[in-house]
Amino acid sequence: FDVSQPTISHHLKVLREAGLVGSERRGTWVYYWVLPAALAKLSTLLQTPAVPAQTPA
């Protein structure tokens, strides 16, 4: 990746706090994985058609 390790760690922390990934610390390493149920829920949310904006009269 073309970003620094602290940046990746920060974003993984944000995803973990949002409930999209799980994590487990093993010594100095932290292992992350996608939570399928959370990803499915997010996918459903993102597929919802947008309501067209109304134009002012």
GROMACS elastic network, one bead per residue, 0.5 to 0.9 nm:
[ bonds ]
;  ai    aj funct       b0    kb
    1     4     6  0.78942   500
    1     8     6  0.88085   500
    3     6     6  0.84305   500
    3     7     6  0.64270   500
    3     8     6  0.70534   500
    4     7     6  0.52880   500
    4     8     6  0.65443   500
    4     9     6  0.88077   500
    5     8     6  0.51352   500
    5     9     6  0.61495   500
    5    10     6  0.85908   500
    6    10     6  0.60782   500
    6    11     6  0.86728   500
    7    10     6  0.50935   500
    7    11     6  0.63083   500
    7    12     6  0.86511   500
    8    11     6  0.52155   500
    8    12     6  0.61484   500
    8    13     6  0.85572   500
    9    12     6  0.51297   500
    9    13     6  0.61302   500
    9    14     6  0.86909   500
   10    13     6  0.50735   500
   10    14     6  0.63260   500
   10    15     6  0.87637   500
   11    15     6  0.62199   500
   11    16     6  0.85444   500
   12    15     6  0.50324   500
   12    16     6  0.60649   500
   12    17     6  0.85611   500
   12    21     6  0.78144   500
   12    32     6  0.79111   500
   13    17     6  0.60970   500
   13    18     6  0.85101   500
   13    21     6  0.88764   500
   14    17     6  0.51033   500
   14    18     6  0.61294   500
   14    19     6  0.86801   500
   14    20     6  0.89404   500
   15    18     6  0.50088   500
   15    19     6  0.63340   500
   15    20     6  0.54026   500
   15    21     6  0.59127   500
   15    22     6  0.86613   500
   16    19     6  0.50860   500
   16    20     6  0.57927   500
   16    22     6  0.59792   500
   16    23     6  0.72736   500
   16    32     6  0.85018   500
   17    20     6  0.77010   500
   17    21     6  0.82271   500
   18    21     6  0.79037   500
   19    22     6  0.72560   500
   19    35     6  0.77110   500
   19    38     6  0.68144   500
   20    33     6  0.87551   500
   20    34     6  0.62646   500
   20    35     6  0.56693   500
   20    36     6  0.81713   500
   20    37     6  0.85391   500
   20    38     6  0.53907   500
   20    39     6  0.63278   500
   20    42     6  0.85555   500
   21    32     6  0.64463   500
   21    33     6  0.54015   500
   21    35     6  0.51123   500
   21    36     6  0.86016   500
   21    38     6  0.80330   500
   21    39     6  0.86409   500
   22    31     6  0.82529   500
   22    32     6  0.55780   500
   22    33     6  0.53316   500
   22    34     6  0.63117   500
   22    35     6  0.62652   500
   23    30     6  0.65335   500
   23    31     6  0.53847   500
   23    33     6  0.64176   500
   23    34     6  0.89526   500
   24    29     6  0.84258   500
   24    30     6  0.55616   500
   24    31     6  0.52766   500
   24    32     6  0.66985   500
   25    28     6  0.70258   500
   25    29     6  0.58016   500
   25    31     6  0.63073   500
   25    32     6  0.89443   500
   26    29     6  0.53077   500
   26    30     6  0.60414   500
   26    31     6  0.75318   500
   27    30     6  0.78429   500
   34    37     6  0.89067   500
   34    38     6  0.81352   500
   34    39     6  0.73161   500
   35    38     6  0.54844   500
   35    39     6  0.62506   500
   35    40     6  0.87546   500
   36    39     6  0.50254   500
   36    40     6  0.60736   500
   36    41     6  0.85809   500
   37    40     6  0.51219   500
   37    41     6  0.62170   500
   37    42     6  0.86597   500
   38    41     6  0.50733   500
   38    42     6  0.61722   500
   38    43     6  0.85354   500
   39    42     6  0.50643   500
   39    43     6  0.60387   500
   39    44     6  0.86084   500
   40    44     6  0.62128   500
   40    45     6  0.86501   500
   41    44     6  0.51737   500
   41    45     6  0.63068   500
   41    46     6  0.87529   500
   42    45     6  0.50271   500
   42    46     6  0.61737   500
   42    47     6  0.86456   500
   43    46     6  0.51488   500
   43    47     6  0.62167   500
   43    48     6  0.89026   500
   44    47     6  0.52100   500
   44    48     6  0.66024   500
   45    48     6  0.55405   500
   46    49     6  0.81313   500
   47    50     6  0.88319   500
   50    53     6  0.87865   500
   54    57     6  0.88820   500
